[in-house]
Amino acid sequence: MASRSAVVIGASMGGLLAARALTEAYDRVTLVDRDLMPADAASRRGVPQGRQLHVLLTRGRQALEELLPGVSAELTGLGVPTVDLHEQVHWYNDGHRMRRAPSPLLAYGVSRPLLEQVVRARVAAQPGMTVVPACEAVGLTATPDGRRVTGVRLHPRDGEPVTLAADLVVDAGGRGTRSPVWLAELGYRPAPEERVQVGVTYLTRTYRRAPHHLEGLLGALTNAMPGQPRGGIVAVQEGDRFAVALSGMLGEEPPADDEGMIAFADTLAAPQIAELLRSAEPASAPATMRFPASVRRRYERLRRFPAGYLVVADALCSFNPVYGQGMTVAALEALLLRRLVTGGPERLARRFFRGAARLIDGPWSISVGTDLRFREVTGRRTPRVRLVNAYVNRLHAAATRDPALGAAFLRVLNLVDPPARLLAPPVLSRVLVGSRAARPSAS
Ligand SMILES: Cc1cc2nc3c(=O)[nH]c(=O)nc-3n(C[C@H](O)[C@H](O)[C@H](O)COP(=O)(O)OP(=O)(O)OC[C@H]3O[C@@H](n4cnc5c(N)ncnc54)[C@H](O)[C@@H]3O)c2cc1C
């Protein structure tokens, strides 16, 4: 077979993992990013969310290891703690404190810049891989009939515009994806779009960790719920730190000063968060970021789409960040891509977008379904959505006593099990029995 080449636009988590997948089938993979790549684990302009607390779900952790064997051990070697999400985290769901229990649901306690740096170094070391920083993709090239993308037009920061030919171009440019514009220039209709306005404001600040903080546990989480559109997460990180994220939905905004943060945290169901803010020494300045809407682009529904082109990760679907799904879905898409490209390039876009839609359905239904509990969020409230939300609330009440229910919920939240598993008879019967007896409890 002739030598084949691919270009990936965007060297953040989505683009890095897609590029890794492509090295299985393409002799040369070029990863371009408009940013300079920092030598150390620093946040950068093109990934403003890098300063915010990121949790990699258990399924994402597994997928990352499948794509980059040895990455878990490397992170551990760099001082990244491993967290048992059921045993070592104070969980409050809809105000109910989940009973803790040992579990195989593991997460890394890692900052987003360090995770990206480790992944980038591993991906850059793959045979045939070239990373080109400070280089912006400004358009596509295509055959005269526009049916096949043939490459990408690049604008290096310190040079003349160039065209890079490729058999496959992948857009991993994130939420600011230019694909809708570029595809329109080639004569394609826009993909149908689902947009759910959630008006989330996120604020993250890191603190030095002492052993007594959080009663010796490694995290805490309390979710937003109707009537209380505020949430908070504490997650351990490398360097003996805790990252604390406060979030507000639907226009609710956490303040960025010490007193305001503590007052905000005092209104949360998890008392551990305000206690930590009162006693721990800050290690960074607070960083605030707004996330207006979850957006899903349904490329699988287009009848015409050019060969030689794909859209992945946040450019395809970006989720309300409070559910921590983006990097995991990006990793699962990369696994799908790896499987498909090793089978050959025929009808790749159709096969990829269909497969990606199937794997996005679960996490999208979790995040959008949960957001629809808020009256102000517009979307289709089917009887199923209402029923599932009422049922999950009862599950949380019962999980204060029954660790099997906490485990079932966390497996779904971590994308290890599909959402339907929560309605399976063994879970259902425990919810019905347990929620009658439930009352607030300590774990
Ligand atoms: C506040 C917040 C918190 C989050 N928390 C979590 C979490 O806890 N867990 C989780 O899994 N996910 C979380 N996410 C989502 C997560 O950050 C993304 O899903 C993940 O980074 C994958 O995104 P991506 O690679 O597709 O795009 P991005 O991370 O947005 O990166 C896009 C990249 O493309 C480059 N680029 C863009 N356009 C061009 C161009 N034309 N030419 C060249 N380069 C270009 C940019 O410089 C950048 O490097 C959060 C998101 C936000 C906003």
The ligand as an SDF file (V2000), in Angstrom:
LIG
                    3D

 53 58  0  0  0  0  0  0  0  0999 V2000
  -14.6470   24.3240   32.7660 C   0  0  0  0  0  0  0  0  0  0  0  0
  -14.4230   22.9700   32.1210 C   0  0  0  0  0  0  0  0  0  0  0  0
  -14.1800   21.8660   32.9220 C   0  0  0  0  0  0  0  0  0  0  0  0
  -14.0160   20.6160   32.3480 C   0  0  0  0  0  0  0  0  0  0  0  0
  -13.8420   19.5380   33.1680 N   0  0  0  0  0  0  0  0  0  0  0  0
  -13.6920   18.3210   32.6220 C   0  0  0  0  0  0  0  0  0  0  0  0
  -13.5150   17.1840   33.4470 C   0  0  0  0  0  0  0  0  0  0  0  0
  -13.5420   17.2520   34.6680 O   0  0  0  0  0  0  0  0  0  0  0  0
  -13.3420   15.9750   32.8350 N   0  0  0  0  0  0  0  0  0  0  0  0
  -13.3310   15.8480   31.4780 C   0  0  0  0  0  0  0  0  0  0  0  0
  -13.1570   14.7320   30.9860 O   0  0  0  0  0  0  0  0  0  0  0  0
  -13.4980   16.9040   30.6790 N   0  0  0  0  0  0  0  0  0  0  0  0
  -13.6800   18.1270   31.2000 C   0  0  0  0  0  0  0  0  0  0  0  0
  -13.8390   19.2040   30.3730 N   0  0  0  0  0  0  0  0  0  0  0  0
  -13.8190   18.9930   28.9190 C   0  0  0  0  0  0  0  0  0  0  0  0
  -12.3980   18.7820   28.3950 C   0  0  0  0  0  0  0  0  0  0  0  0
  -11.5980   19.9010   28.6970 O   0  0  0  0  0  0  0  0  0  0  0  0
  -12.4090   18.5020   26.8880 C   0  0  0  0  0  0  0  0  0  0  0  0
  -13.3860   17.5410   26.5970 O   0  0  0  0  0  0  0  0  0  0  0  0
  -11.0510   17.9910   26.4100 C   0  0  0  0  0  0  0  0  0  0  0  0
  -10.0700   18.9750   26.5430 O   0  0  0  0  0  0  0  0  0  0  0  0
  -11.0640   17.5380   24.9570 C   0  0  0  0  0  0  0  0  0  0  0  0
  -11.2810   18.6560   24.1770 O   0  0  0  0  0  0  0  0  0  0  0  0
  -10.6630   18.8210   22.7200 P   0  0  0  0  0  0  0  0  0  0  0  0
   -9.2970   18.2570   22.6470 O   0  0  0  0  0  0  0  0  0  0  0  0
  -11.6600   18.3530   21.7480 O   0  0  0  0  0  0  0  0  0  0  0  0
  -10.6260   20.4100   22.5730 O   0  0  0  0  0  0  0  0  0  0  0  0
   -9.8190   21.4870   23.4030 P   0  0  0  0  0  0  0  0  0  0  0  0
   -9.3190   20.9260   24.6760 O   0  0  0  0  0  0  0  0  0  0  0  0
  -10.6760   22.7030   23.4560 O   0  0  0  0  0  0  0  0  0  0  0  0
   -8.5620   21.7900   22.5150 O   0  0  0  0  0  0  0  0  0  0  0  0
   -8.6390   22.3180   21.2060 C   0  0  0  0  0  0  0  0  0  0  0  0
   -7.2150   22.4620   20.6900 C   0  0  0  0  0  0  0  0  0  0  0  0
   -7.2460   22.8280   19.3160 O   0  0  0  0  0  0  0  0  0  0  0  0
   -6.3800   23.9230   19.0760 C   0  0  0  0  0  0  0  0  0  0  0  0
   -6.9700   24.6140   17.9170 N   0  0  0  0  0  0  0  0  0  0  0  0
   -8.2320   25.0810   17.8130 C   0  0  0  0  0  0  0  0  0  0  0  0
   -8.4440   25.5690   16.5870 N   0  0  0  0  0  0  0  0  0  0  0  0
   -7.2810   25.4370   15.8950 C   0  0  0  0  0  0  0  0  0  0  0  0
   -6.8840   25.7530   14.5620 C   0  0  0  0  0  0  0  0  0  0  0  0
   -7.7270   26.3350   13.6900 N   0  0  0  0  0  0  0  0  0  0  0  0
   -5.6180   25.4740   14.1900 N   0  0  0  0  0  0  0  0  0  0  0  0
   -4.7520   24.8770   15.0740 C   0  0  0  0  0  0  0  0  0  0  0  0
   -5.0840   24.5510   16.3370 N   0  0  0  0  0  0  0  0  0  0  0  0
   -6.3420   24.8160   16.7480 C   0  0  0  0  0  0  0  0  0  0  0  0
   -6.3640   24.7000   20.3970 C   0  0  0  0  0  0  0  0  0  0  0  0
   -5.2090   25.4870   20.5480 O   0  0  0  0  0  0  0  0  0  0  0  0
   -6.4170   23.5480   21.4100 C   0  0  0  0  0  0  0  0  0  0  0  0
   -5.1320   23.0480   21.6930 O   0  0  0  0  0  0  0  0  0  0  0  0
  -14.0580   20.4660   30.9280 C   0  0  0  0  0  0  0  0  0  0  0  0
  -14.2910   21.5720   30.1110 C   0  0  0  0  0  0  0  0  0  0  0  0
  -14.4900   22.8180   30.7010 C   0  0  0  0  0  0  0  0  0  0  0  0
  -14.7910   23.9970   29.7970 C   0  0  0  0  0  0  0  0  0  0  0  0
  1  2  1  0
  2  3  1  0
  2 52  2  0
  3  4  2  0
  4  5  1  0
  4 50  1  0
  5  6  2  0
  6  7  1  0
  6 13  1  0
  7  8  2  0
  7  9  1  0
  9 10  1  0
 10 11  2  0
 10 12  1  0
 12 13  2  0
 13 14  1  0
 14 15  1  0
 14 50  1  0
 15 16  1  0
 16 17  1  0
 16 18  1  0
 18 19  1  0
 18 20  1  0
 20 21  1  0
 20 22  1  0
 22 23  1  0
 23 24  1  0
 24 25  2  0
 24 26  1  0
 24 27  1  0
 27 28  1  0
 28 29  2  0
 28 30  1  0
 28 31  1  0
 31 32  1  0
 32 33  1  0
 33 34  1  0
 33 48  1  0
 34 35  1  0
 35 36  1  0
 35 46  1  0
 36 37  1  0
 36 45  1  0
 37 38  2  0
 38 39  1  0
 39 40  1  0
 39 45  2  0
 40 41  1  0
 40 42  2  0
 42 43  1  0
 43 44  2  0
 44 45  1  0
 46 47  1  0
 46 48  1  0
 48 49  1  0
 50 51  2  0
 51 52  1  0
 52 53  1  0
M  END
$$$$
